Amino acid sequence: MSSINKEIEINIAEKEIIDISLGEIRKEGESQDNVKNEIKNEGSEDNSRLRKICTNRFWLYVLAIACTFLWGSAFPSVKLGYEKFHINKKDLKSIILFAGIRFTFAGLLIIAFYCIIRKQLIFPKLKQLPDIIVLGLIGISFQYIFFYLGLSNSTGVKSSIINSLSTFLTVVFAHFVFKNDKITVRKAIGCAIGILGVIIINVGGAIFGTSKDGKKVDISFSLNGEGILMLSCLMSATSTIIVKILTAKGSIFKSLRNKDTEEGEKKKPDIIMITGYQIFLGALIIDIVAFIWLLFSPLKPNENSNEKQYKNVSFSGYLLLIYMSLLSAVAFSIWNTLLRFNKVGKIAFFRFLIPVFGTLLSGIFLGEGLFKLENLIALILVCLGVVIVC
């Protein structure tokens, strides 16, 4: 009997141990699931809140117009920056170096502020680097090197008009890449009206082919001028499509796309982190190109000033550089976030406002002609094109 009792006691003890261990395992599993669900719910709540803001028509208009206003303010800011840093406008490498410095600071600002907000150091994963490098090369390095190369062999009027074609290319690319972003009659009409507005603000509304400066409009075309500017437009449109693919599928490379799913929902990449490192790496390449160029050809002295380039810069000059970096950082971050939650064709049309804001702000800060009929007509046409599409 004693042996039977001992066996019963042992079995009961074993059962208790098994029950306890299983109970603990269940509790641990449940607690881990709860933590995961809490994290997931927090992330989904943040995303849903952000989605509501970015897709709300009012906030969509406000944020998109804010981006185009900031980019438009770059026109007078860059002109003032050339004066503050004593840059020779005929020295192309100096201009490219100035652009590289500006975007380098812009990328660093995004990364720094994002790390402060997240309260941790943010670095891209190894598998995200190919996308960031490609986006940096196309959206920053190639786009702006081509832009300044083309601009040096073209007029400001033609470059502004041609640059607006990037919006048209973006809409066309979106039509072929995304099934739910096809060109419609409304988009075609809005695009035509937007381009017409950009043309009017640049040629000054004159009837017989004179520009707003009273000079005859040059309609010639050269490969090393207008041709390279078109390459810049192509880079701009391509980078916009890449951003949308990244936010929708996780990567432009099929082999690098995240196949892990959580309740059927794929993990979305951190677009702000990608934007920061994209701008920084793209600008770094521009800096390297400019510095290598400087090794073989030193900076030329400015004909209009006795000051050497980048020497004896005033405090206001550095403040202006900080502003230009900030405007790029803020505008790119907001714009890429809007692209994450909206169709490319819907967002792209707001870019027609950039040359309009550029002209208006140049009139305010540089004393250029502001209260002109053509400026009002262009503003009405561009706004009408945006309203038709959106």
N, C-alpha and C positions, 0 to 999 in steps of 0.2 A: 504493500500500500504506500509506503514512504517513497518508493521509487516512482510510483505512478504520480503521487502528489508533486514530486520534484519535477517530473516531465511536464505536468500541467502548469506549474509555476514558471518553468523555463519558456514554455510555449506562450503563456500570457505575457511574460516579459518581452519576448521577441516581437509579439503582436503589438505591444505598446510602443516598442522602439520603432517598428515599421510605420505605425500610425503617426507617431510624432515626426519622424523624418519626412514622411510623405506630406504631412501637414505643413511642415516648415518649408519644404520645397514648393508646395502650392502657394504659400504666402509670399515667398521670395519671388516666385514667378509672377504672381498677381501684382506685387509691388513694382516689379520691373516693367510689367505691362502698363501699369498706371502711370509710371514715370514717362514711358514712351508716348503714351496717349496724351499726357499733359504737354509734353514737348511738342508733339505733333499738333495738338489743338491750339497751342500758343502760336505755332508757325502758321497754321491754317487761318487762325483769327487775324494775324498780322497781314497775311496775304489777301484775305477777303476784304479787310479794311482798306488796304492799298488798292485793290482791284476796284472797289466802289468809288474811290476818289478818282482814279485814273480813267474810269469808264463813264463817270458822270459827265454829262455834256457840258455843264457849267465849268467844272474844274478842269476838264480836258481842254477847253478853250483857254482858260486862264493860264494853265501850265505851259501849253504849247506856244501861246503868244509870248509868255515870259521868256521862253527859250529863244524864240526868234528875235525878241527885243534885245536880249543879251548879245546874241550873235551879231545883230545889226549895230550894236554899240561898239563892236570890235573895229568897224571901219574908221570912225574918228579916233578911237583909242590907239590904233596902230599908227595912224598918221602922226598923232601927237607923240607917240613913243619913238618914232624915227627922229623927231626933233630933240626930245629929251636925252636920247642916247647918242646923238650926233651921227646918225647912221647915213651913209652915202647911199641914196636910193638907186644909184647906178651900179653899186657893188652888190651883185646878186648873193654872193656867199655870206655877206654881212646880214642881209635880209633873212636868209634861210637860218642863220645862226640865231637871230632874234626870235624867229618862230619856234625854233627848237628849245630855247631857254624858256619861253612862255609856256609851252606845252609840258615841258619837264616839271615845272613848278605846279602846273595844273594837275598832273597825275599824282604828284607827291601830296598835294592838298587833299585830294579825294581819299587816298590811302590813309593819310594821317587822321583826318576827321572821322573816317569810317572805323578805324581802330579805336578811337576815343569813344565813339557811340557804342560800339560792341564791347568795349572794355577788355579787349584782347588784341594781340597781334594777328592780323589777317594776311595769310599767304595763299596763293593759288595752289591747288593740287598739281602734281606732276602731269596728270593726264589732261589738265586744263590749259597747260602752257602752249600746246600747238594752236589751239583756238585763239588764245590771247595774242600770240606772236603774229598769226595771220591777220587778225583784226587790227593790231597795231600797225603792221606794215601797210595794209590797204587803206585803213581809215585815217591814219595820221601821217606816216612817213611818205608813201607814194602820193597820196592826195595833195598834201601841202607842198611837197617838192615840185610836183607837176604844176600846181597852181602858180607858184612864184616863178618857175621857169617860163611858163606860158605868158604870165602877166608882164614879164620883162620884155617880151616881144609882141605885145598887143596893147591896145588902149584900155583905159579903165571902163569905158562904155561897153565895148565888146565883151570884155571879161565878165562884167556883171551880168549881161544878157546871157552869155554862154553858160555861166555858172548856174543860172536858174534852170537850165536844161537837166540838171541832176535830179530835180523833182520829177520831171517827165520820165526820165530813165528808171527811177525808182518805181513809179507806178507800172511801167511796162514790165520790169523784172518781176514785180510782185504778181502780176497777172499770170506769168508762166510758172512761177515757183510755188505759189500758194493757191490751193483749189478754191478757197473761200474769199479770195481777194482779186476777183476779175475786174477788168476795165468795163465800166458801164457808160451809158450815154451821159449821165450826170458827171462822172469823173472826167470824161473827154471834154465836155463843155467847160467844167471848172478849170481844167488844166490849160485850155486855150485862152480863157479869160485871164488867168494868172500870168501866163507868159506875155500876153498883150500888155498887162499892167506894168510888168518889168521893163518891156521895150519902151513904153511911153515915158516912164520916169527917167530912162537913160538918154533917149534922143531928145528930151526936152519938149515933147509935144509939138515940135515944129512940123510944118506941112512939107517943106521943100528940102528935107534931108539935112538940116543943120542941127547940131547938138545943143545942149543947154549952155555951152560956152560960146555959142555963136559960130562955131567952126563946122565945116562940112563933115558929115558922118562918114567915117571910113568903113566901107563894106567889103574890103578885101579879105582874103583868107590865106593864112600861111600855116604850114605844118608845124613849124617850131614856135608858133604863137598860139593861134586859135586851136590848132590840132592838139597841142599838149594840154591846153585848157579843157578840151573835151575828154582827154584821158583823166584829168582831175575829177571831172563830173562822173565819169565811169567808176572811179575809185569810191567816190562818195556814195553813189547809188548801191554799189556792191557791198560796202560796209554796212549800210542800213539793212540790207537783206540778210547779211551774216548775223547781225544782232538779233533779228527776228527768229532766225533758225536756231540760234543758241538758246534763246529764251523758250522756244517751243519744244525743241528736241534734245537740248543739253549739249550738243556739239555739232559742228559741221562735218565731222568725220564719223561715219557709221560705226567704226570699230571702237570709238571712244565714248559712245553714248551709253548712259547709265541704264542698264537693263533691270536693275532692282526696282521693284514697285512696292508701294505701300497702299493697299486697298485699291489697286488699279491706277494709282496716280504716281507718275514719275517725278523724281526729285528734280526741281528746277535749279539751274545755276544761279549763283549770287551775282546779279547783273551789276551792282554798284562796285563790287570787288573787281569784276572783269573790266569795267569801264576805267577804273583807276589804273590798273596795271597795263591795260591796252594803251592808254594815253602816255603813260610813263615810258614804256618800252618803245613805242612808236617815236616819241620825241627823242629818246636816247639815240636812236638810229640817225635822226636828223642832225643831232649834235655831232655824232661821229663823222658824218659826211661833211659837215661844215668845218670841223677841226682838221680833217685830212686835207680839205681844200685849202685851208689857211697855211698848211705846211708848205704847199707849192706856190701859193699866191697870197702874200700878206694883204691886210686890209688897206684899201686905197683911202687916202685922205679925202675928207668931204670938201667939195668945191665951194659950198656955201657957208663954211664955217672954218675957223682956225682950230677948233677943238678936234682932238683925235677921237675916233669912234670908240664908244664904250668907256671913255675916260671922262672924269669930272662930271659924273651924272648927279643931278640934284636929287634931293629927298623926294620931291614930287614925281620925279622920273621913276624911282623905285616903287612909290605908291601906285603909279599907273601900271607898272609891270605886275604888281600884286593883284590889281583889279582885273587885268586881262587874263591872268591865270585863274582867278576866282570865277570870272564869267564863263570860261571854258569848262571848268570843273563842274559848276552848277548846271550849266546848260546841257552838257553831255550826259550827266547823271540823270537829270529829269527826263530828257529826251529818250534815252535808252529804256528807262522805266516805263514811259508811255508806250513805247514800241512793244514792250513785254505783254501789255494787256489790250492792245488795240491793233487793228489791221494796219499794215504798212501804208496802203493806199489812202487811208483816212488821215493819218498823221502827216504824211509827206507834204501835203498841200500847204500846210502852214509855213513851209520854208519859203514860199513866194513872198512872205512878209519881210524877210531878211533885208533885201535891197531897199525896200520901202523905208523900213526903220533906219537903215544905214544912211539913206539920203536925208531923212528928216533930222536925225541926230547930228549928222555932219553940218547941217544948216545951223543947228543950235550952238554947237561947240566950236565949229571952225569958221563960222561966219559965212558959210556958203548959202546960195539962194535957197530959201525955205518956203516963203509964201508965193508959190507959183501954181498956176492952174494945172499943169501937168502932174505935179506932186499929188494934188487932191484927186485928180482923175485916176491916177495909178493906184492910190490907196483904196478908192472905192471899188475899182475893178478887182484888185487882189482880194479884198475882203469879201466881195460878191462871189468870187471863185471858191473861196474857202467855205462860205455858207452853203453854196450849192452842193458841194461834196459832203460836208459834215452835217 
